[in-house]
Structures are given as C-alpha cells and as structure tokens.
Amino acid sequence: MAACAVPTERVRNVLVIGHTATGKSTLVEAMLAAAGHTAPHGAGCPTVDHEPEERARGHSLSLAAVAFTFDEVKLNVLDAPGGAEVLGDVHPALLAADAAVLVIDATVGLQPQDEQLWRACAEQGLPRVVFLNRLDRERADHDRCLADLRARFGDRVAPVQLPVTGPGGLTALVDVLHGCVVELPSGQRRSWEVPPELEATAAAHREALIEAVVENDDALLEAYLEGELPAPEVVASVFAHGIAEGGFFPVLCGSAIDGRGVAELLRFLVEECPSPAEAPHPLPHDGPTVAYVAKTFSDQYVGRINLLRVLSGELHVDDELTVQRTGQRQRLHQLFCLRGREQLPTTGVEAGDLIAVAKLDDVRTGDLLVAEGARVELTPPSAPPGYHRVTLRAITARDDDKLTGALRRALEEDPAITPDPGGDGRVFGFQGPIHVEVTLERLRRWAGIEVEVDDAPIAYLETITAAAAGLGKHVKQTGGHGQYGVAHIELTPLPRGEGFRFEDAIVGGAIPSSLIPSVEKGVREAMRTGPLLGAPVVDVAVRLFDGKHHSVDSSDAAFQMAGILAFRAAVAEATPVLLEPIATLELTVPDEHTGTVMAELSARRGRIAGTDTTGDGRTVVRAAAPEAELATFAARYRALTGGRGELTMAFSHHEEAPEHVTRNLLGGQVVPTG
C-alpha cells in the first residue's frame, strides 16, 4: 500500500557528511536499525553502499538516500561520500537538506575534507550538528576533538554530550543539555549523577554550552553577563531556535559500529533540529509547486530515477511540471521514497519533503521542475568543476556508440564530471585519477566496454612575428578545361586576439572581383593548419595585392587553391611561433603550505599575480600558468595541502611559448626563424 503525504512539520532532511572512512555509512545503517529497520543481508553497509564499486572499495562513492520513520517523524537521510575526488554529490544535495551531520572519527580528529564540507554548508546557510564517532575505541579523545573543533570553527561549537567509558566501551552519555545521564545501550535516562572523575569536565561542557546558547538571545546574554545562570528548561527552549539560525553547532557522541548513542542522535534530530518549515529556505512553502533535482540515479530495472526536494507546493502522482531549463512538460507517473535501492511507493508529498520519480526524460541534477506558469529565480549549489582533464575513447570502433550512451548516463549521475566545451565530446574534467578510475569501472559495468584514457589535448595556436610575402600558383592545363589561378599575398602580424583580417588590394583587374572571395576562402582554409604543430594560425593580416587569371580556365576552386598555396609559402617565411593557452588560478591555501604551493607553481612555469590573507589561517594566491603544465596539478595541489586547499582554474588567453617548449613539442627540431 502506498504511503500518504507527511506534514512538513514532521519531516527532517539530514545530510550526513565528513571525511572518508569516518563511519558515515555505518552511522546511517545504525540509524535504520535504531528505527527498527533491518538492513538487507550483506557485509559492510548494504543499504547505502550497494554499488559494486562501493562494495569493492569499502566506502561510499555517490550519494544514497534513506527514508524511515522515528518517533512518528519522517527522516530523509542523505549519505554523502567523503573522498576528496568523489565529493561532487555533496554540493547539489545541500539544497535538499535542512541540517547536516558532520561525522568525526574521534580517534583521528578533524581531517581535510571536514573543513571544506563545513565551509560548503556555511555558504548555503545549512545548520550543522557534529557527531563524534568511535568513542568506544582506545585512542578516542573527545576533549581533543572538541578543542580542535572550537579552534577551527569558533566558540559556537557547543558540546551537548560527554562520553562515559568503561571496560565495555561506551557505557553512558552525560546529557549536558537536559541535565541527565543516558545509560547505554539501553538508552535509559536517570538523574544527573556524573562520575566524580568527570565532574569538572561536565561542568566545563555545561558552561560552554550555556555560553553558546545565550549568545542567541539578548535578554539571556545580558542576564548571564550579570552572573545569572539560565535554568535548564530555558536553555532547552532557546536551543532549537539557535540551531536553525546557525547560532551554534551542537556536538554529540557515540559509536556507530555498535549503535551506542545513535538513538539519542535520532531523538536529537527529531526534537532539536529544524523541520523544513523552520529551516532557512529560499522559497515560501505555500507558493506554486517547485521541485529541485538533488540527485540522479540509474536503476537496472526502472532506468533513470530523480530525487526531488519539494521546495514549495505539493506533489501528487500524475502531476505535470515544466522543466525550467528546457521548457518541456513532464508527467510524474510514479512517486516513491528511497531506502537505498528499495523503493517505497507514496501517493504524494508536501512542501519540504524528498521524493523520487522514475523515467523523466532529459531531467538532471540541478534542474528545477515548476508548476505551469511559474518561474523561479534560484541558483542551486553545484559541484566544483574538475580540472583533471582527460580524453576517453572506446578501444574498439564498435563500442563507440555504446560509449556515447554510457557517458551520457555518467554525466547524469555524477555532476562532478565536467564536459570540455572546446572538446570533441570525449574530453572531460574529473576531480582526479581515482575519479577517472571509478568512472571507467562504471562504464565497464553498464555497457561492457573497455575505455582508454589519454591526456586531454592542449589547444595550441600558431601565429607569425614578421611580415612575409607568398605566391600561390595553381595552373593545370593538360588539354580540355584546365585550372588557372595565381595569387600574391603579404602577411603581417596582428595584435594578440585580433584574429584575422583580409584586404583586397587588387588593381587593374588582375583578379576578377568575383574570384577574390575565393582567395580569402583558401587562405582561411590554410590557416586551420599551421607550419609548426599543425595548430590553427591566428592574429594575421592578409593583403592580396596581385595575381593572374585566365578567361576560360580560372574558377572558384583554382583561386581557393591559389590562396592556400600563397598562405603556406608566406607563413613559412614569416617567423611562425607557437601560442600556448594560459590559465588563471585562484588557490586558497593553508598558510603553512603557501610557500610549498608557490614553489610548485613556479616549477610549472607559473607566475604569481598576488596574494591576500583571509584572516582564518589561509592565503589566497592568484597566479597564471600554461595549461600544458596543469594537467596533473589538481591532484598534486591536493597532496601538497593535505586536501585542505581550494582551487579554481579558468582559461585566460594564449601567449607565445618559450623557444625550448616549442622545440620539445617539435621533437627537437629547429624552430623556423624566417
């Protein structure tokens, strides 16, 4: 039987994020178990990590959606991958969530991706909850993790629970918010009886929590500064509002592997975290129906599945919406909630809820589906572009068509794959070599094809640096109708970026005016292939100043060939040079790595344009470097900064390549000098 719509106030949309291998997927599986759902038989995390590539690697590679009910509240939990090269799903999912749970491995502490994910949530205004995982392990250090969190993210990080450990691992939680102790694993609550050895720590946690809470209420803050401590029930009443507003970030504790503290986390999400009605939201819920595509999946049985966040209005089976990007109408034939691969039919959903729809044509991640006549001005968050550029080609010709279809599916599912706008449909930007490897495994599984990977081509150009003249003579007279065309041209360099200019300087009818465009057409054709690397020739002025024609044998084709020959003769004498593409970079670098990164850029022929400090221990470096030196830079930069650096890169312009670079590209040949 299909489920009915759940009121907006009884929905919680939660995005689980964190560095790879912190136990995020294990936590989501434990949430399901705590809510009374048994996971399908299988090792690891069979509900959320169900793809073969995920099972082989033992961690998530793409977003998974899990819907279930706890304490009569529907939770839509989105399990996001944490690897540096597979974070593409996280950014579009930010608009689908009303709170994020950042999972920290308490035996390790803060890791590189944690900072990037925190900033991404902050940019979207998404409330955050921290879950310190693996506190049952010997090397776990709650206090050190908390100190690091507060040092990195400020005093608004508010400790809510204190772990109590014993011979059996994690035995209890001190609930600082409600002033009680929670026995584990039973979850039974008893009055505030903190073990003597934890009294001082618990008091400090309580004080830190109160300080974070009162910052969100002027009257409470004034009273607190005058020495008045707010009552526990007052603290609790202000608490939920502070989370929704991003006034502070609560820290909870537990162990996902044995489920300890997980029910308490779920209860916290239900009782303290905002519903869609309370969370910051870009659209009013009572407006016309608008749905956002947070993720696109492929199912071997039903095909494409789109996960939608209903931003406003309601959705029902057989509703029709318009894809705002294309203007195409789409009928929603089936609605269902996802629990990993499991599909749970429903008749409809209210604003704020998440729902999946099958078999929508040309609907992809980031799209907006709107009611007829509605128009929404909203820019959804998108995955950062990939700067690890490669060319993908099928090994056999018969697989080429299959590769086209498989790549289309890959682009629909993975928003972090960036098609190269100047490529031939086979050049893509990835987040790094692991991202490429995972994609190839999926292409092999989906379509049974083997794909070879090559470096992406560099868009070199050629130009001239001196003036030169050239004669093009195309004469063939072997009886019957012949071919006759003679053209004299002069080449001169143009300023960079001017492209091409053609001047007709013919006098006296040496070439009929009707055939002069044929010479220009031939010149343009010849400019497609320069004398050095065969790259296009740019920034050249061509002056056609003389020629000869024949009253019978001259033709359009003859003068096109004359133009080609004249240009080839002239360009070889005009001191041609190679132009290489230059990219601009903006790098946000942890201060301790700035020198190393700048040295790496210099080694790649980069030029530093300027630096600025951000005030939070990072430096913004602006630079320019040849694209040819940047093919592997993204992965190298990630390694140099321990994964904490941020990078944007964009094509800027072409400039003359150094002579040694040109010589290397020509295989050691001497560069023509005119």
N, C-alpha and C positions, 0 to 999 in steps of 0.2 A: 504493500500500500504506500502511495506517495505521501510524503510529509507535507504539512501546511506551513505557511509563512510564519516566521518567528518575529515578534515585535522588535523594533530597533533597539529598545532599551535592554532587551535580553540577548543581545549579541555582543561578542567580544572578538575582535580581529587582531591576532597577535602574530608578529613576525619574529621568528627565532633566528638570531644571528650570532656570529662570533668567529674567531679564528678556526681554521681547520683542526680537527681532532680534539676538540674540547668536550665532545659528548652531546652535541646539539640533537642529533637524530636519536640517540639513546634517550635523551630527555623527552622528546616528542612521543616515542614509543611508551615511555613510562607514564606520560600524561594519559595516553589512551588506556593503559592498564589501570591507572588510578580512577579513571572514569567508568571502569567496568567493561572495557572492550578488550577482547583477547586478540593479539596480533596473529596473522596467518603463520602457519608453521614455517620455520626457516631461521637460519642463523643470522646474527647481526641485527639490522633494523629493516625487516622485510616490508613493513608498511610504507615507509618513506624512501628507502634506498632500494627500489625494486628493479632498476635498470641493470642489465648485465655488467655494464662498465662500472657502475657504482658498487655492485657486489664484488667485482674483481679487485677493486682498489680499496674497498672497505670504508668509503666515505662518500658523502653526497657530491654530485656533480651538477645538479639542477634543482630548481625549486620543487617542493612537494607540498600538497595541500591536504590537510587532515581536518575533517569536521566531526564534532562529537558534542555531547551534552554533559554538563557537570553542574550539579545543584540547580537544575532547571534553567540553565543558561547555555546557549549555543556558543561554542568556541570554534572559530575558524583559525587553525594554527598553520602557519606557513613556515616550513622548514627550509631555510636558505643554505646553500653551500658556502663554505668558508675559505676554500683555497684561493690564493691570490689571482689565479688565472681563470677561475670559474665564478667570479662574483657578479657576472653580468645580470643574473636573475634578481639580485637584491634590489637594484635601483628601481626597476618598474614596480616591484612589489611594495615599495614604501607607500604608495598611494592607496594600496589595498588594506593597509593595517592602521589600527588606531593606537597601538603600543608595540614596542619592540622589547624582546627579552634578550639581553646580551649575556651569553654563556661564557664564563671564565673558568678555565681549569685552575683550581686553587693550588695545585702542585707546581704550576708554571707561572701564573700571574698574567699580567697584561702582555699581549702579543701584537705584532704589527697590524694585522687586519682589524683588530679591535678598535684602534684609533681611527682608521679610515671609515669603518662602519658607523662609529659614533658620530663622526662629522657628517656623514651622509644623512643620518637620522636628524641631526640638528638642523641641517639645511632644509629639511622637509617639515621641521617643527613637530617631529614624532616623539611622544613621551617614551621614556626608556626605563626599564627595570633590569637590574643586574642579578644574575643567578650564579653564585659561586658553587661550582660543581666539584665533585670528587673530594669532598671534605672528609671522607672516611679513610683516605689514604695517609700513609705515614708522613709523607713530605708536604702535605697540605698546610698552608699557612694563611689562615683567614685574615689576621691582622695586617700582614704584609700586603696582601692583595687589596685590602680596604685602603691602606695608606697610599698604595700606588694609584688606585682609582681616584682618590681625592686629590692627590698631587697632580694627576693628569687632567682630570675633568672638573676639579673645583670642589668647594665645600658643600655644594648642593647634592653631592652623592651622600645619601642618608642610609646608615646601617639600620635595618629593621629586625634582623635576627642574629643571634650569636650561637655558634655550634657548641654542643657539649659532646665530647667524645670519650669513649671508654674502651675496654677490651673488645667489645662487639662493634667497634667502629663508631658511627654517628648515632648516639643514643637519645639525644633530645635537642630541641631548639629553644633558646630563650627568646620569646616574642617581646621585643623591646617596645613595639607599638602598643600592644594591648596589655602589657604588664603581666605576662603569664609564661609558663613553661609548657612546651608541647613535647609529650613523650613520643619517641619513635621506636618502632614503626607504627605503633597503634594510632598515633595522632591525638591521643587523649590529652586534654588541657588541664592543668592544675594551677593553683595559685603561685604567685611569684616566690619561688624558692631557688634562688640562684646558688649553685655550689660555691662555697667560700672562696675557692681559688679563682672564680670568675667574677666576683662581686665588683672589683674595681673596673674590670673591662666592661661589664654590663652597664655600670654607672656612666662610664665614658661614652658608650654607644648611645645610651639614653639621652645624654646631654647633646651629642652630635645630632641625633635625630630631631630633638626639640629645636635646636638652633636652625636646622634646615627648614622645619615646618613653620616656625614663627616668622621666617623671612617672607612668607607668602601672605601674611595678614598684619596690617599696620597696627591694629589695636593690640594683638598678641605680642608683636615685636616690642612695642612701647612698654607693655607690662613686664615683659621678660627682661628688658634692659634695666628696669627698676627693681629687679630681683624677685618678681612673682613668677612661679612655675605654673604653667597651664596644666589643668587636670588631664588625665589620660583620655577621657571621652572628648575633651575639647581638641586635643592633638589629633585624635582619630577623625573628628569631623572635618578638620581642615585638610587632612591628609590626601583624600582622593582628589579634591579640587587642585591641590598643588601638583599632583602627578599629571593630571590632564593639561595643566597650563605649562608643564615643563619647569615648574618651580624647584623641584628636586627629583632625585633619581634613587629610588629605594634599592637596597641590596639585600637579597635573600640567600639562603643557604640550602645545601642538600647534596644528595648523591644519586644521580640518575640511574646508575647501574643496578642499585637495589631498591630504587623508588623512594628512598627516605627524603622527606621534605617536598616531594613532588605534589602530593595532595594539598599541602599548605601553599605551595606556589599557585596551584589552580584556584584555590579559595581566594588567594590574594588577587589574582587576575579578575575574578568574578566580582569581588567585593570592593576593591580599591581602584582598579584601572577603568578608564573611561569606556563607555559604550559608544557606538558611532554617533549617538545623539549628543554626547557630552564632549567628544574629542574635537580638536580643531579641524575644520572641514572647509574645503574650497567652495562648496555649493550648498544652498539650503535644501534640506531633505524634502520639503514639501513642493519643490518645483517640478517641472516636467521630467519624465524619465530620462536619466542619463546613466549609462553603464560604461565602465572603464575596463579594458582588457589588460589584466595584470600578468597573464602568462598564457602561452600557447603550448599545448601538449599534443602528442600523437599517440593514438591507441591502435594496436594492431587489428582490432575488431571494428571500432566505430570511426576511425580516422582522426581528423583534427578535432581537438577539444579546446575551447577557450574558457579560461577562468575569468569571470567578470566580478567587479566590485560595483554594486549599485550605488552610485553617488547620490542620486535623488530619484524620487518617484518609486514606482513598484514595477516588478516584472512578473509576468504570468506566462504559462505555456501558450504558444501560438501568438504571442505578441509580435508585432513588426516594429523594427527600429531601423534607422538610417545610419550607415557607417559614415561618419562625418568626413573622413579622409577621401572616400571615393564617391559618396552620394548614393551608393547602392542600398536598396532596401533588403533587409534580412528578416526571415521569419524564425522565431525561436521554437523549434518543434519539440525539443526535449530540454528539461531543466533538471539538474541533479547536483547534489553535493558530492565532493570528492573526499574519500578517505584512502589516500594513496591511489592505488589502481581501482579500488572499489567505488562504484557509482551508486549513490543513494537518491532515487527519484524524489522530486518535490513538485508541487503544483505552482509555487510562486515564492517570491521573496520581497521583503520590504526594504526601504532605503537603508543603506549601511551594510547589508548582508553580502556574502560572497556566494556565487552560484556558477556552475559550469554548464556550458552549452556545446552540443556537438554539431558538426557538419555545417559550420558557417563558411561561406565562400569568401576568400580574399579578406579575411579578418585576422589581424595580427596583433602582437603585443604592442601596447601603447595606443591602440585605436580607441576612439570614443563612439559609442552607439547611442543615438539620441532619438527622442520621440519626434514624430513628423512636425516640421516647422521650427524645431528648437535649434539653437546654435550656441555652442559653449566655447568661451574663450578660456582655455585651460591648457597649460603646457605640462604634460606629465613628466615625471623624472625618467631619465633614460640611462642606459648603460654607457659608461665611458667608451669611446672608440678604441679599437685595437690597433696598436702600432707595430705589431709583429706581422709584416706583410709577406705573404707567400702566394705562389701560383699553384692551383690544384688542377691536375689533368688526369683523366682516365688512362690507364695503361694501355687498354685496347680500344680501338675505334668503335667497336660495337657497344661498349659501355658508356660512350659519351652522352647519349640521350638519357640513359639511366642516371648518370651523374648530375645532369641538369635538374631532374626531378628531385633527387636526393638532396642537392644543395638548396633547393627551394624550401624543402622541409626543414633542413638545418637552420636556415635563416629565420623561419617562422618560430622555431622552438628556442633558439639561442640569440637573444638580442645583442650579445657581445661580439658576434661575428659582423664585421663591417665590410660590405662590398666596396671595392675600389671604384670610385666614379669614373676614373680615367682608364680602367682596365678593360679587358675583353670578356668580362663575365666570369672569369676564372681567377681573378686576383682579389684576395680578401685580407683584411686585417684581423688578427687574433690577439689575445692577451699574452700569448707566449707559446713556447713549443709544446707544453703539456696540453694547452687548449687545442692546438692543432691535432695532437695525437688522439685526444678523446673524440674529436670530430671525425677523424678518419675511421676510428673504430665504429662509430655510429653509422657512417656511410656504408661501411662494410656489412654491418648487421642489417640495415634497412634494405639495401639494394644489391648486396652480394658483389660489390665492385671493389677492385683494388685501385687506389689513387696514388699517384706520385706527386711529391711536393718539391717545388723549385723555389729559389729566391724570386721575389717579385721583380719584374723588370724596372729599371731606373729610367725615367723619362728624360733622357739626354736630348739636347738640341745642338745644332751647329749654326755658326754664323761666320761672317768674314770681318777682317780687320783692315783691309786695304782695298783700294779701287783696282779694278781689272776689266779688260775687255775680252770678249769672246765672239768667235764666228761659228755660226751653225749653218752647215750646208747640207741639204738633203736633196740630192739630184740622182734620179734613176730614169734613164731614157734608153730602153733596150728594145725599142720598136713598139708601136701602138701608143696607147695613152700612158704617159710617164708621170713622174712626180718631180716637182721642182719647187724648192723653197730655200732662200738664203736670208739669214738674219744676222745683223751685227748688233750686239748689246754691250752695255757698260754697266758694271756692278759697282755700287758704293755702299759702305756700311750705314745703317740707320742706328739711332739711339736705341738702347735696350728697351724692348717692349713695344717698339713701333710696328713690328710685324713685317709688312710688305707694301711696297709702293711701285707702281708701274707707270712709266712715262712714254708717251708716243711722241718721238722727236723726228719722225719721218717727214722729209720734204721732197717735193718733186714727184711724188707718186712712186717712189722706188718699191714700195709695197702697197698694194691697194688697201684702202681703209677697211674694206670688208674682211681682209685677212689678218689685220693687226690683232684683233682679239684672239686669233688662233695662236699667234706667237705668245701672247700672255698666258693662254691656257697651257701651252707647252712648258713655259717657264715655271708656272705653278706646279705642274706635274713633276718637273725635275727637282723642285725644292723639297719634295717629300723624302728624298734620299740624298743625304749629304755625302761628301767625299771621304770623311773620316770613319765614322761608325755606321753610316747609312741612316743617321737620325735626321729628322726634318730640319731644314735650313730656315732661319728666321732673321728678321731685322735687316733686310736687304732692299735697297732701291735698285730697280732695273730700268735702264734707259735704252729704248730701241731707237737707234739713230740712223741705220742704213740697212739695205737689203736688196734683193733682186727677186723678180718674179717672171713667170712665163705665161704668156696669154692663154695657152692651152693646158699645160701640164701643172700649173700651180693649183693648189687645193688647200682646204682646211687641214687635212691630215698632213700634207707636206710642210706647212708652216708650223704646225704643232711640233713636228719632229725637229724642224729647224730651231725652234725655241728651246727644246730640250737640249739639243747638241750645243747651242750657244751658251746656255747657262752652265752646262757641265764643263765646257772649256774655260769659261771665265772664273768659275768658283774655285777651280784648282789653282788659279794664279792669284787669288785674292786673299792669300794667307788665312785659310779657314782655321777656326778654333772650335773647341768643344765647350758647350754650356752645360753645366750640371745643375740639377734642381737643389735649391736650398730650403730647408725647413726652419721655421722658428719654433723654439721650445720655451715652455714655462715650467719650471721644476720647483716644487715646494719640498724642501729638503730639511730634515732634522739638522740642527746646527752642527752637531758633532760629525756629520758626514759631508758638510758643504765643500770642504777642501778636496776630499777624495772625488766627489762628483765633478767638480770643476776641472780637476786634473784629467778625469776620464773624457770629458768633453773636449779638452784641448788635444788629447791624443787622437780624437776623431775629427780633427781639423775644425773644431767648433770655436766660435767667438762669443765671448761673454759680453752681453749688451748692458747688463746692470743687475744689481741685487737690492732686495729690500727685506727687512726683518718683519716678521708677522707679530712679534710680541708674545708668542706662545712656544718659543724654543725652536722655531723653524725659520728658514730663509727662502725667499722666492728668488730664483735665479732665472734671468731671461737671457736666452742665447740663440745663436743661429749656427747651423751645421749642415754639411752636404747630406742629402738623403741617402747617398750610397754608403755613408758611414753609420747610418742609424738603423739598419735592418735588424740588428740584434740588440739595439740599445735598451729597449724597454725591459727585457729580461735582465740585462746586466745592471741597469739602474735599480731594479727591484732588489737584486742581490746586494748591491753596494749600500743601500739604505735599510737593509733588513726588512724590506717590504713596507717601510713606513713612508716612503717618498710618494709624491703625487706628480703626475706628468700630463701635460697637454702638448700636442705637436700639430703643426699645420704647414702645408706648403706655402712658401713665401714668394720666391722668384727664382729665375735662373741667372747664373753668373759664370764668367769664364773659369774653366777648370785649370788648375796648375798644370804646367807642362809635364811634370812627372806622372800625374794622374792620367793625362791623355796618352802618354807613351805606354803606360801599363795597360790601358784599355786597348791600345792598338797592338799589343803583343810585343812591345819593344821596338816597333817601327819608328822611324824618324818622323816627327810631325811636319807636314808640309809647311814651308815658310814663304812660298811665293816665288 
